[in-house]
C-alpha cells in the first residue's frame, strides 16, 4: 500500500503549503498503473511539497517506479 500526495506542510509551519491533496492509500501491483490526483479548485500559489509518497514500514525493502509525473 502506498499513498501519493502533495502539500504536507501545515499552517503550523513558517511557510505552509497553500493546498493539500491525496490519492488515498492504493495497492500497487506488478503491472503499470496510472494514478491521478485532482488539483481542481486547489490554491497552488505556494506549494513547497509538490509530490511525495508514504508507505507503512515492514522492515523489508520495497521497489516501485514512477514515470511521467506532470501537473496539468
N, CA, C, O and CB atoms as a CASP TS submission, in Angstrom:
PFRMAT TS
TARGET T0000
AUTHOR 0000-0000-0000
METHOD Language model
MODEL 1
PARENT N/A
ATOM      1  N   UNK     1       0.849  -1.172   0.000  1.00  0.00           N
ATOM      2  CA  UNK     1       0.000   0.000   0.000  1.00  0.00           C
ATOM      3  C   UNK     1       0.897   1.237   0.000  1.00  0.00           C
ATOM      4  O   UNK     1       1.907   1.289   0.702  1.00  0.00           O
ATOM      5  CB  UNK     1      -0.967  -0.003   1.225  1.00  0.00           C
ATOM      6  N   UNK     2       0.517   2.211  -0.784  1.00  0.00           N
ATOM      7  CA  UNK     2       1.252   3.475  -0.860  1.00  0.00           C
ATOM      8  C   UNK     2       0.243   4.612  -0.971  1.00  0.00           C
ATOM      9  O   UNK     2      -0.844   4.443  -1.523  1.00  0.00           O
ATOM     10  CB  UNK     2       2.245   3.485  -2.073  1.00  0.00           C
ATOM     11  N   UNK     3       0.612   5.752  -0.449  1.00  0.00           N
ATOM     12  CA  UNK     3      -0.226   6.943  -0.576  1.00  0.00           C
ATOM     13  C   UNK     3       0.580   8.001  -1.307  1.00  0.00           C
ATOM     14  O   UNK     3       1.701   8.316  -0.906  1.00  0.00           O
ATOM     15  CB  UNK     3      -0.710   7.465   0.823  1.00  0.00           C
ATOM     16  N   UNK     4       0.018   8.555  -2.384  1.00  0.00           N
ATOM     17  CA  UNK     4       0.634   9.644  -3.129  1.00  0.00           C
ATOM     18  C   UNK     4      -0.072  10.932  -2.730  1.00  0.00           C
ATOM     19  O   UNK     4      -1.300  10.976  -2.659  1.00  0.00           O
ATOM     20  CB  UNK     4       0.553   9.402  -4.679  1.00  0.00           C
ATOM     21  N   UNK     5       0.703  11.980  -2.471  1.00  0.00           N
ATOM     22  CA  UNK     5       0.090  13.218  -2.013  1.00  0.00           C
ATOM     23  C   UNK     5       0.951  14.428  -2.315  1.00  0.00           C
ATOM     24  O   UNK     5       2.080  14.300  -2.788  1.00  0.00           O
ATOM     25  CB  UNK     5      -0.183  13.145  -0.536  1.00  0.00           C
ATOM     26  N   UNK     6       0.413  15.594  -2.039  1.00  0.00           N
ATOM     27  CA  UNK     6       1.150  16.842  -2.142  1.00  0.00           C
ATOM     28  C   UNK     6       0.653  17.783  -1.056  1.00  0.00           C
ATOM     29  O   UNK     6      -0.448  17.619  -0.531  1.00  0.00           O
ATOM     30  CB  UNK     6       0.992  17.479  -3.554  1.00  0.00           C
ATOM     31  N   UNK     7       1.471  18.761  -0.729  1.00  0.00           N
ATOM     32  CA  UNK     7       1.070  19.759   0.257  1.00  0.00           C
ATOM     33  C   UNK     7       1.052  19.221   1.681  1.00  0.00           C
ATOM     34  O   UNK     7      -0.007  19.183   2.308  1.00  0.00           O
ATOM     35  CB  UNK     7      -0.285  20.295  -0.089  1.00  0.00           C
ATOM     36  N   UNK     8       2.181  18.811   2.197  1.00  0.00           N
ATOM     37  CA  UNK     8       2.198  18.213   3.539  1.00  0.00           C
ATOM     38  C   UNK     8       2.572  19.203   4.638  1.00  0.00           C
ATOM     39  O   UNK     8       2.471  18.876   5.820  1.00  0.00           O
ATOM     40  CB  UNK     8       3.164  17.056   3.568  1.00  0.00           C
ATOM     41  N   UNK     9       3.005  20.413   4.263  1.00  0.00           N
ATOM     42  CA  UNK     9       3.381  21.408   5.269  1.00  0.00           C
ATOM     43  C   UNK     9       2.147  22.169   5.735  1.00  0.00           C
ATOM     44  O   UNK     9       1.540  22.916   4.968  1.00  0.00           O
ATOM     45  CB  UNK     9       4.438  22.389   4.705  1.00  0.00           C
ATOM     46  N   UNK    10       1.781  21.974   6.995  1.00  0.00           N
ATOM     47  CA  UNK    10       0.570  22.582   7.546  1.00  0.00           C
ATOM     48  C   UNK    10       0.773  24.006   8.022  1.00  0.00           C
ATOM     49  O   UNK    10       1.879  24.544   7.967  1.00  0.00           O
ATOM     50  CB  UNK    10       0.061  21.757   8.678  1.00  0.00           C
ATOM     51  N   UNK    11      -0.307  24.610   8.489  1.00  0.00           N
ATOM     52  CA  UNK    11      -0.289  26.003   8.931  1.00  0.00           C
ATOM     53  C   UNK    11       0.564  26.220  10.175  1.00  0.00           C
ATOM     54  O   UNK    11       0.863  27.359  10.531  1.00  0.00           O
ATOM     55  CB  UNK    11      -1.695  26.471   9.200  1.00  0.00           C
ATOM     56  N   UNK    12       0.952  25.150  10.829  1.00  0.00           N
ATOM     57  CA  UNK    12       1.829  25.267  11.992  1.00  0.00           C
ATOM     58  C   UNK    12       3.290  25.506  11.589  1.00  0.00           C
ATOM     59  O   UNK    12       4.136  25.737  12.453  1.00  0.00           O
ATOM     60  CB  UNK    12       1.727  24.009  12.848  1.00  0.00           C
ATOM     61  N   UNK    13       3.587  25.453  10.315  1.00  0.00           N
ATOM     62  CA  UNK    13       4.946  25.700   9.803  1.00  0.00           C
ATOM     63  C   UNK    13       5.079  27.157   9.355  1.00  0.00           C
ATOM     64  O   UNK    13       4.088  27.811   9.030  1.00  0.00           O
ATOM     65  CB  UNK    13       5.274  24.737   8.619  1.00  0.00           C
ATOM     66  N   UNK    14       6.304  27.649   9.345  1.00  0.00           N
ATOM     67  CA  UNK    14       6.545  29.042   8.955  1.00  0.00           C
ATOM     68  C   UNK    14       6.093  29.331   7.523  1.00  0.00           C
ATOM     69  O   UNK    14       5.567  30.408   7.242  1.00  0.00           O
ATOM     70  CB  UNK    14       8.024  29.374   9.100  1.00  0.00           C
ATOM     71  N   UNK    15       6.295  28.385   6.634  1.00  0.00           N
ATOM     72  CA  UNK    15       5.919  28.558   5.224  1.00  0.00           C
ATOM     73  C   UNK    15       5.095  27.355   4.774  1.00  0.00           C
ATOM     74  O   UNK    15       5.630  26.438   4.152  1.00  0.00           O
ATOM     75  CB  UNK    15       7.186  28.729   4.320  1.00  0.00           C
ATOM     76  N   UNK    16       3.802  27.350   5.082  1.00  0.00           N
ATOM     77  CA  UNK    16       2.969  26.189   4.762  1.00  0.00           C
ATOM     78  C   UNK    16       2.619  26.105   3.279  1.00  0.00           C
ATOM     79  O   UNK    16       2.696  27.088   2.541  1.00  0.00           O
ATOM     80  CB  UNK    16       1.698  26.230   5.579  1.00  0.00           C
ATOM     81  N   UNK    17       2.237  24.917   2.874  1.00  0.00           N
ATOM     82  CA  UNK    17       1.684  24.731   1.528  1.00  0.00           C
ATOM     83  C   UNK    17       0.297  25.364   1.494  1.00  0.00           C
ATOM     84  O   UNK    17      -0.431  25.335   2.487  1.00  0.00           O
ATOM     85  CB  UNK    17       1.620  23.207   1.134  1.00  0.00           C
ATOM     86  N   UNK    18      -0.060  25.928   0.359  1.00  0.00           N
ATOM     87  CA  UNK    18      -1.363  26.588   0.224  1.00  0.00           C
ATOM     88  C   UNK    18      -2.495  25.605  -0.055  1.00  0.00           C
ATOM     89  O   UNK    18      -3.665  25.986  -0.014  1.00  0.00           O
ATOM     90  CB  UNK    18      -1.307  27.618  -0.884  1.00  0.00           C
ATOM     91  N   UNK    19      -2.168  24.358  -0.335  1.00  0.00           N
ATOM     92  CA  UNK    19      -3.192  23.345  -0.597  1.00  0.00           C
ATOM     93  C   UNK    19      -2.642  21.964  -0.259  1.00  0.00           C
ATOM     94  O   UNK    19      -1.432  21.744  -0.218  1.00  0.00           O
ATOM     95  CB  UNK    19      -3.661  23.397  -2.078  1.00  0.00           C
ATOM     96  N   UNK    20      -3.558  21.059  -0.023  1.00  0.00           N
ATOM     97  CA  UNK    20      -3.213  19.651   0.209  1.00  0.00           C
ATOM     98  C   UNK    20      -4.098  18.795  -0.675  1.00  0.00           C
ATOM     99  O   UNK    20      -5.243  19.146  -0.960  1.00  0.00           O
ATOM    100  CB  UNK    20      -3.380  19.256   1.718  1.00  0.00           C
ATOM    101  N   UNK    21      -3.556  17.670  -1.105  1.00  0.00           N
ATOM    102  CA  UNK    21      -4.332  16.716  -1.889  1.00  0.00           C
ATOM    103  C   UNK    21      -3.696  15.349  -1.722  1.00  0.00           C
ATOM    104  O   UNK    21      -2.485  15.228  -1.535  1.00  0.00           O
ATOM    105  CB  UNK    21      -4.399  17.127  -3.397  1.00  0.00           C
ATOM    106  N   UNK    22      -4.526  14.328  -1.791  1.00  0.00           N
ATOM    107  CA  UNK    22      -4.041  12.961  -1.636  1.00  0.00           C
ATOM    108  C   UNK    22      -4.865  12.027  -2.495  1.00  0.00           C
ATOM    109  O   UNK    22      -6.057  12.243  -2.714  1.00  0.00           O
ATOM    110  CB  UNK    22      -4.086  12.522  -0.163  1.00  0.00           C
ATOM    111  N   UNK    23      -4.219  11.001  -2.968  1.00  0.00           N
ATOM    112  CA  UNK    23      -4.919   9.960  -3.703  1.00  0.00           C
ATOM    113  C   UNK    23      -5.544   8.966  -2.739  1.00  0.00           C
ATOM    114  O   UNK    23      -6.421   8.192  -3.123  1.00  0.00           O
ATOM    115  CB  UNK    23      -3.969   9.247  -4.667  1.00  0.00           C
ATOM    116  N   UNK    24      -5.094   8.985  -1.485  1.00  0.00           N
ATOM    117  CA  UNK    24      -5.503   7.956  -0.538  1.00  0.00           C
ATOM    118  C   UNK    24      -4.601   6.749  -0.715  1.00  0.00           C
ATOM    119  O   UNK    24      -3.756   6.728  -1.610  1.00  0.00           O
ATOM    120  CB  UNK    24      -6.994   7.568  -0.735  1.00  0.00           C
ATOM    121  N   UNK    25      -4.770   5.762   0.116  1.00  0.00           N
ATOM    122  CA  UNK    25      -3.924   4.568   0.035  1.00  0.00           C
ATOM    123  C   UNK    25      -4.363   3.690  -1.131  1.00  0.00           C
ATOM    124  O   UNK    25      -5.548   3.398  -1.297  1.00  0.00           O
ATOM    125  CB  UNK    25      -3.975   3.769   1.358  1.00  0.00           C
ATOM    126  N   UNK    26      -3.398   3.280  -1.924  1.00  0.00           N
ATOM    127  CA  UNK    26      -3.677   2.407  -3.067  1.00  0.00           C
ATOM    128  C   UNK    26      -2.763   1.187  -2.997  1.00  0.00           C
ATOM    129  O   UNK    26      -1.641   1.265  -2.497  1.00  0.00           O
ATOM    130  CB  UNK    26      -3.481   3.169  -4.416  1.00  0.00           C
ATOM    131  N   UNK    27      -3.249   0.086  -3.494  1.00  0.00           N
ATOM    132  CA  UNK    27      -2.455  -1.138  -3.533  1.00  0.00           C
ATOM    133  C   UNK    27      -1.746  -1.216  -4.877  1.00  0.00           C
ATOM    134  O   UNK    27      -2.384  -1.179  -5.929  1.00  0.00           O
ATOM    135  CB  UNK    27      -3.344  -2.396  -3.298  1.00  0.00           C
ATOM    136  N   UNK    28      -0.446  -1.323  -4.835  1.00  0.00           N
ATOM    137  CA  UNK    28       0.332  -1.445  -6.063  1.00  0.00           C
ATOM    138  C   UNK    28       0.408  -2.903  -6.488  1.00  0.00           C
ATOM    139  O   UNK    28       0.377  -3.813  -5.660  1.00  0.00           O
ATOM    140  CB  UNK    28       1.746  -0.865  -5.875  1.00  0.00           C
ATOM    141  N   UNK    29       0.508  -3.102  -7.788  1.00  0.00           N
ATOM    142  CA  UNK    29       0.657  -4.440  -8.351  1.00  0.00           C
ATOM    143  C   UNK    29       1.948  -4.465  -9.164  1.00  0.00           C
ATOM    144  O   UNK    29       2.650  -3.457  -9.248  1.00  0.00           O
ATOM    145  CB  UNK    29      -0.583  -4.835  -9.235  1.00  0.00           C
ATOM    146  N   UNK    30       2.255  -5.586  -9.750  1.00  0.00           N
ATOM    147  CA  UNK    30       3.450  -5.687 -10.590  1.00  0.00           C
ATOM    148  C   UNK    30       3.229  -5.075 -11.964  1.00  0.00           C
ATOM    149  O   UNK    30       4.188  -4.876 -12.709  1.00  0.00           O
ATOM    150  CB  UNK    30       3.868  -7.138 -10.738  1.00  0.00           C
ATOM    151  N   UNK    31       1.984  -4.774 -12.312  1.00  0.00           N
ATOM    152  CA  UNK    31       1.660  -4.146 -13.591  1.00  0.00           C
ATOM    153  C   UNK    31       1.664  -2.629 -13.436  1.00  0.00           C
ATOM    154  O   UNK    31       1.361  -2.101 -12.366  1.00  0.00           O
ATOM    155  CB  UNK    31       0.288  -4.636 -14.114  1.00  0.00           C
ATOM    156  N   UNK    32       2.015  -1.930 -14.530  1.00  0.00           N
ATOM    157  CA  UNK    32       1.968  -0.474 -14.521  1.00  0.00           C
ATOM    158  C   UNK    32       0.540  -0.026 -14.266  1.00  0.00           C
ATOM    159  O   UNK    32      -0.406  -0.600 -14.806  1.00  0.00           O
ATOM    160  CB  UNK    32       2.501   0.112 -15.854  1.00  0.00           C
ATOM    161  N   UNK    33       0.389   0.991 -13.449  1.00  0.00           N
ATOM    162  CA  UNK    33      -0.917   1.563 -13.153  1.00  0.00           C
ATOM    163  C   UNK    33      -0.829   3.074 -13.314  1.00  0.00           C
ATOM    164  O   UNK    33       0.214   3.672 -13.052  1.00  0.00           O
ATOM    165  CB  UNK    33      -1.394   1.179 -11.719  1.00  0.00           C
ATOM    166  N   UNK    34      -1.918   3.683 -13.743  1.00  0.00           N
ATOM    167  CA  UNK    34      -1.958   5.136 -13.863  1.00  0.00           C
ATOM    168  C   UNK    34      -2.794   5.694 -12.723  1.00  0.00           C
ATOM    169  O   UNK    34      -3.890   5.207 -12.450  1.00  0.00           O
ATOM    170  CB  UNK    34      -2.532   5.574 -15.241  1.00  0.00           C
ATOM    171  N   UNK    35      -2.269   6.722 -12.058  1.00  0.00           N
ATOM    172  CA  UNK    35      -2.979   7.381 -10.966  1.00  0.00           C
ATOM    173  C   UNK    35      -3.034   8.869 -11.249  1.00  0.00           C
ATOM    174  O   UNK    35      -2.152   9.417 -11.910  1.00  0.00           O
ATOM    175  CB  UNK    35      -2.298   7.103  -9.597  1.00  0.00           C
ATOM    176  N   UNK    36      -4.060   9.515 -10.753  1.00  0.00           N
ATOM    177  CA  UNK    36      -4.231  10.941 -10.949  1.00  0.00           C
ATOM    178  C   UNK    36      -4.802  11.556  -9.675  1.00  0.00           C
ATOM    179  O   UNK    36      -5.785  11.060  -9.126  1.00  0.00           O
ATOM    180  CB  UNK    36      -5.149  11.227 -12.162  1.00  0.00           C
ATOM    181  N   UNK    37      -4.187  12.626  -9.213  1.00  0.00           N
ATOM    182  CA  UNK    37      -4.689  13.372  -8.059  1.00  0.00           C
ATOM    183  C   UNK    37      -5.323  14.645  -8.598  1.00  0.00           C
ATOM    184  O   UNK    37      -4.655  15.438  -9.262  1.00  0.00           O
ATOM    185  CB  UNK    37      -3.539  13.692  -7.015  1.00  0.00           C
ATOM    186  N   UNK    38      -6.583  14.845  -8.325  1.00  0.00           N
ATOM    187  CA  UNK    38      -7.268  16.038  -8.816  1.00  0.00           C
ATOM    188  C   UNK    38      -6.766  17.279  -8.079  1.00  0.00           C
ATOM    189  O   UNK    38      -6.710  17.306  -6.850  1.00  0.00           O
ATOM    190  CB  UNK    38      -8.796  15.893  -8.647  1.00  0.00           C
ATOM    191  N   UNK    39      -6.405  18.303  -8.848  1.00  0.00           N
ATOM    192  CA  UNK    39      -5.987  19.578  -8.288  1.00  0.00           C
ATOM    193  C   UNK    39      -7.025  20.665  -8.543  1.00  0.00           C
ATOM    194  O   UNK    39      -6.783  21.843  -8.278  1.00  0.00           O
ATOM    195  CB  UNK    39      -4.644  19.991  -8.870  1.00  0.00           C
ATOM    196  N   UNK    40      -8.169  20.262  -9.053  1.00  0.00           N
ATOM    197  CA  UNK    40      -9.228  21.210  -9.379  1.00  0.00           C
ATOM    198  C   UNK    40      -9.667  21.972  -8.131  1.00  0.00           C
ATOM    199  O   UNK    40      -9.959  21.380  -7.092  1.00  0.00           O
ATOM    200  CB  UNK    40     -10.427  20.483 -10.011  1.00  0.00           C
ATOM    201  N   UNK    41      -9.706  23.285  -8.257  1.00  0.00           N
ATOM    202  CA  UNK    41     -10.140  24.143  -7.161  1.00  0.00           C
ATOM    203  C   UNK    41      -9.107  24.354  -6.066  1.00  0.00           C
ATOM    204  O   UNK    41      -9.398  25.007  -5.064  1.00  0.00           O
ATOM    205  CB  UNK    41     -11.356  23.579  -6.560  1.00  0.00           C
ATOM    206  N   UNK    42      -7.915  23.818  -6.237  1.00  0.00           N
ATOM    207  CA  UNK    42      -6.859  23.954  -5.227  1.00  0.00           C
ATOM    208  C   UNK    42      -6.067  25.243  -5.463  1.00  0.00           C
ATOM    209  O   UNK    42      -5.824  25.628  -6.606  1.00  0.00           O
ATOM    210  CB  UNK    42      -5.910  22.723  -5.256  1.00  0.00           C
ATOM    211  N   UNK    43      -5.672  25.898  -4.382  1.00  0.00           N
ATOM    212  CA  UNK    43      -4.812  27.074  -4.448  1.00  0.00           C
ATOM    213  C   UNK    43      -3.370  26.595  -4.540  1.00  0.00           C
ATOM    214  O   UNK    43      -2.781  26.190  -3.538  1.00  0.00           O
ATOM    215  CB  UNK    43      -5.022  28.010  -3.209  1.00  0.00           C
ATOM    216  N   UNK    44      -2.811  26.642  -5.720  1.00  0.00           N
ATOM    217  CA  UNK    44      -1.461  26.138  -5.954  1.00  0.00           C
ATOM    218  C   UNK    44      -0.411  27.252  -5.944  1.00  0.00           C
ATOM    219  O   UNK    44       0.672  27.091  -6.507  1.00  0.00           O
ATOM    220  CB  UNK    44      -1.410  25.399  -7.277  1.00  0.00           C
ATOM    221  N   UNK    45      -0.729  28.370  -5.310  1.00  0.00           N
ATOM    222  CA  UNK    45       0.164  29.522  -5.329  1.00  0.00           C
ATOM    223  C   UNK    45       1.445  29.315  -4.524  1.00  0.00           C
ATOM    224  O   UNK    45       2.479  29.892  -4.859  1.00  0.00           O
ATOM    225  CB  UNK    45      -0.559  30.722  -4.807  1.00  0.00           C
ATOM    226  N   UNK    46       1.394  28.502  -3.468  1.00  0.00           N
ATOM    227  CA  UNK    46       2.584  28.270  -2.640  1.00  0.00           C
ATOM    228  C   UNK    46       2.646  26.789  -2.284  1.00  0.00           C
ATOM    229  O   UNK    46       2.171  26.374  -1.227  1.00  0.00           O
ATOM    230  CB  UNK    46       2.558  29.156  -1.342  1.00  0.00           C
ATOM    231  N   UNK    47       3.225  26.010  -3.161  1.00  0.00           N
ATOM    232  CA  UNK    47       3.363  24.577  -2.917  1.00  0.00           C
ATOM    233  C   UNK    47       4.842  24.256  -2.754  1.00  0.00           C
ATOM    234  O   UNK    47       5.610  24.316  -3.714  1.00  0.00           O
ATOM    235  CB  UNK    47       2.732  23.739  -4.076  1.00  0.00           C
ATOM    236  N   UNK    48       5.230  23.918  -1.543  1.00  0.00           N
ATOM    237  CA  UNK    48       6.620  23.565  -1.243  1.00  0.00           C
ATOM    238  C   UNK    48       6.850  22.068  -1.436  1.00  0.00           C
ATOM    239  O   UNK    48       7.913  21.657  -1.901  1.00  0.00           O
ATOM    240  CB  UNK    48       6.984  23.977   0.198  1.00  0.00           C
ATOM    241  N   UNK    49       5.863  21.259  -1.081  1.00  0.00           N
ATOM    242  CA  UNK    49       5.968  19.802  -1.231  1.00  0.00           C
ATOM    243  C   UNK    49       5.027  19.384  -2.355  1.00  0.00           C
ATOM    244  O   UNK    49       3.869  19.037  -2.124  1.00  0.00           O
ATOM    245  CB  UNK    49       5.619  19.050   0.116  1.00  0.00           C
ATOM    246  N   UNK    50       5.550  19.426  -3.567  1.00  0.00           N
ATOM    247  CA  UNK    50       4.745  19.185  -4.756  1.00  0.00           C
ATOM    248  C   UNK    50       4.386  17.733  -4.993  1.00  0.00           C
ATOM    249  O   UNK    50       3.418  17.452  -5.700  1.00  0.00           O
ATOM    250  CB  UNK    50       5.456  19.695  -5.934  1.00  0.00           C
ATOM    251  N   UNK    51       5.129  16.808  -4.427  1.00  0.00           N
ATOM    252  CA  UNK    51       4.801  15.400  -4.585  1.00  0.00           C
ATOM    253  C   UNK    51       5.548  14.593  -3.537  1.00  0.00           C
ATOM    254  O   UNK    51       6.732  14.824  -3.293  1.00  0.00           O
ATOM    255  CB  UNK    51       5.145  14.904  -6.010  1.00  0.00           C
ATOM    256  N   UNK    52       4.860  13.657  -2.926  1.00  0.00           N
ATOM    257  CA  UNK    52       5.523  12.735  -2.010  1.00  0.00           C
ATOM    258  C   UNK    52       4.742  11.426  -1.980  1.00  0.00           C
ATOM    259  O   UNK    52       3.607  11.343  -2.449  1.00  0.00           O
ATOM    260  CB  UNK    52       5.639  13.348  -0.580  1.00  0.00           C
ATOM    261  N   UNK    53       5.370  10.433  -1.428  1.00  0.00           N
ATOM    262  CA  UNK    53       4.713   9.138  -1.267  1.00  0.00           C
ATOM    263  C   UNK    53       5.005   8.631   0.134  1.00  0.00           C
ATOM    264  O   UNK    53       6.047   8.927   0.718  1.00  0.00           O
ATOM    265  CB  UNK    53       5.191   8.112  -2.347  1.00  0.00           C
ATOM    266  N   UNK    54       4.061   7.861   0.659  1.00  0.00           N
ATOM    267  CA  UNK    54       4.165   7.340   2.017  1.00  0.00           C
ATOM    268  C   UNK    54       3.831   5.852   1.990  1.00  0.00           C
ATOM    269  O   UNK    54       2.839   5.442   1.388  1.00  0.00           O
ATOM    270  CB  UNK    54       3.220   8.111   2.995  1.00  0.00           C
ATOM    271  N   UNK    55       4.663   5.051   2.643  1.00  0.00           N
ATOM    272  CA  UNK    55       4.384   3.624   2.787  1.00  0.00           C
ATOM    273  C   UNK    55       4.543   3.248   4.260  1.00  0.00           C
ATOM    274  O   UNK    55       5.304   3.877   4.995  1.00  0.00           O
ATOM    275  CB  UNK    55       5.332   2.764   1.880  1.00  0.00           C
ATOM    276  N   UNK    56       3.825   2.230   4.669  1.00  0.00           N
ATOM    277  CA  UNK    56       3.968   1.710   6.022  1.00  0.00           C
ATOM    278  C   UNK    56       5.192   0.811   6.070  1.00  0.00           C
ATOM    279  O   UNK    56       5.407  -0.002   5.170  1.00  0.00           O
ATOM    280  CB  UNK    56       2.693   0.939   6.469  1.00  0.00           C
ATOM    281  N   UNK    57       5.985   0.953   7.106  1.00  0.00           N
ATOM    282  CA  UNK    57       7.208   0.171   7.220  1.00  0.00           C
ATOM    283  C   UNK    57       6.943  -1.278   7.588  1.00  0.00           C
ATOM    284  O   UNK    57       6.164  -1.571   8.495  1.00  0.00           O
ATOM    285  CB  UNK    57       8.116   0.789   8.239  1.00  0.00           C
ATOM    286  N   UNK    58       7.602  -2.184   6.869  1.00  0.00           N
ATOM    287  CA  UNK    58       7.532  -3.611   7.166  1.00  0.00           C
ATOM    288  C   UNK    58       8.921  -4.182   7.362  1.00  0.00           C
ATOM    289  O   UNK    58       9.096  -5.400   7.397  1.00  0.00           O
ATOM    290  CB  UNK    58       6.805  -4.361   6.050  1.00  0.00           C
ATOM    291  N   UNK    59       9.902  -3.316   7.488  1.00  0.00           N
ATOM    292  CA  UNK    59      11.297  -3.724   7.655  1.00  0.00           C
ATOM    293  C   UNK    59      11.812  -4.547   6.485  1.00  0.00           C
ATOM    294  O   UNK    59      12.760  -5.320   6.628  1.00  0.00           O
ATOM    295  CB  UNK    59      11.452  -4.511   8.930  1.00  0.00           C
ATOM    296  N   UNK    60      11.185  -4.379   5.331  1.00  0.00           N
ATOM    297  CA  UNK    60      11.634  -5.047   4.115  1.00  0.00           C
ATOM    298  C   UNK    60      11.800  -3.989   3.029  1.00  0.00           C
ATOM    299  O   UNK    60      11.027  -3.032   2.973  1.00  0.00           O
ATOM    300  CB  UNK    60      10.627  -6.165   3.670  1.00  0.00           C
ATOM    301  N   UNK    61      12.794  -4.153   2.175  1.00  0.00           N
ATOM    302  CA  UNK    61      12.954  -3.190   1.080  1.00  0.00           C
ATOM    303  C   UNK    61      11.759  -3.250   0.125  1.00  0.00           C
ATOM    304  O   UNK    61      11.155  -4.304  -0.076  1.00  0.00           O
ATOM    305  CB  UNK    61      14.266  -3.463   0.309  1.00  0.00           C
ATOM    306  N   UNK    62      11.440  -2.108  -0.450  1.00  0.00           N
ATOM    307  CA  UNK    62      10.400  -2.054  -1.475  1.00  0.00           C
ATOM    308  C   UNK    62      10.981  -1.367  -2.707  1.00  0.00           C
ATOM    309  O   UNK    62      11.909  -0.564  -2.610  1.00  0.00           O
ATOM    310  CB  UNK    62       9.125  -1.301  -0.957  1.00  0.00           C
ATOM    311  N   UNK    63      10.432  -1.690  -3.832  1.00  0.00           N
ATOM    312  CA  UNK    63      10.817  -1.038  -5.073  1.00  0.00           C
ATOM    313  C   UNK    63       9.557  -0.756  -5.867  1.00  0.00           C
ATOM    314  O   UNK    63       8.746  -1.651  -6.106  1.00  0.00           O
ATOM    315  CB  UNK    63      11.814  -1.910  -5.891  1.00  0.00           C
ATOM    316  N   UNK    64       9.400   0.494  -6.273  1.00  0.00           N
ATOM    317  CA  UNK    64       8.363   0.820  -7.244  1.00  0.00           C
ATOM    318  C   UNK    64       8.873   1.983  -8.081  1.00  0.00           C
ATOM    319  O   UNK    64       9.762   2.723  -7.660  1.00  0.00           O
ATOM    320  CB  UNK    64       7.000   1.170  -6.543  1.00  0.00           C
ATOM    321  N   UNK    65       8.309   2.134  -9.256  1.00  0.00           N
ATOM    322  CA  UNK    65       8.790   3.113 -10.222  1.00  0.00           C
ATOM    323  C   UNK    65       7.712   4.136 -10.495  1.00  0.00           C
ATOM    324  O   UNK    65       6.526   3.811 -10.551  1.00  0.00           O
ATOM    325  CB  UNK    65       9.226   2.433 -11.525  1.00  0.00           C
ATOM    326  N   UNK    66       8.138   5.379 -10.664  1.00  0.00           N
ATOM    327  CA  UNK    66       7.240   6.472 -11.021  1.00  0.00           C
ATOM    328  C   UNK    66       7.721   7.025 -12.352  1.00  0.00           C
ATOM    329  O   UNK    66       8.906   7.304 -12.528  1.00  0.00           O
ATOM    330  CB  UNK    66       7.203   7.591  -9.909  1.00  0.00           C
ATOM    331  N   UNK    67       6.793   7.181 -13.287  1.00  0.00           N
ATOM    332  CA  UNK    67       7.153   7.649 -14.619  1.00  0.00           C
ATOM    333  C   UNK    67       6.133   8.685 -15.069  1.00  0.00           C
ATOM    334  O   UNK    67       4.946   8.577 -14.761  1.00  0.00           O
ATOM    335  CB  UNK    67       7.227   6.468 -15.629  1.00  0.00           C
ATOM    336  N   UNK    68       6.601   9.677 -15.789  1.00  0.00           N
ATOM    337  CA  UNK    68       5.735  10.656 -16.444  1.00  0.00           C
ATOM    338  C   UNK    68       4.889  11.456 -15.441  1.00  0.00           C
ATOM    339  O   UNK    68       3.686  11.631 -15.637  1.00  0.00           O
ATOM    340  CB  UNK    68       4.823   9.951 -17.438  1.00  0.00           C
ATOM    341  N   UNK    69       5.509  11.924 -14.397  1.00  0.00           N
ATOM    342  CA  UNK    69       4.834  12.763 -13.396  1.00  0.00           C
ATOM    343  C   UNK    69       4.671  14.150 -13.983  1.00  0.00           C
ATOM    344  O   UNK    69       5.648  14.743 -14.441  1.00  0.00           O
ATOM    345  CB  UNK    69       5.635  12.815 -12.045  1.00  0.00           C
ATOM    346  N   UNK    70       3.437  14.689 -13.978  1.00  0.00           N
ATOM    347  CA  UNK    70       3.207  16.022 -14.549  1.00  0.00           C
ATOM    348  C   UNK    70       2.026  16.707 -13.872  1.00  0.00           C
ATOM    349  O   UNK    70       1.136  16.065 -13.314  1.00  0.00           O
ATOM    350  CB  UNK    70       2.961  15.924 -16.065  1.00  0.00           C
ATOM    351  N   UNK    71       2.054  18.020 -13.942  1.00  0.00           N
ATOM    352  CA  UNK    71       0.958  18.863 -13.455  1.00  0.00           C
ATOM    353  C   UNK    71       0.243  19.442 -14.655  1.00  0.00           C
ATOM    354  O   UNK    71       0.880  19.964 -15.570  1.00  0.00           O
ATOM    355  CB  UNK    71       1.476  19.998 -12.510  1.00  0.00           C
ATOM    356  N   UNK    72      -1.071  19.354 -14.658  1.00  0.00           N
ATOM    357  CA  UNK    72      -1.856  19.938 -15.752  1.00  0.00           C
ATOM    358  C   UNK    72      -2.996  20.753 -15.183  1.00  0.00           C
ATOM    359  O   UNK    72      -3.779  21.331 -15.937  1.00  0.00           O
ATOM    360  CB  UNK    72      -2.399  18.841 -16.696  1.00  0.00           C
TER
END
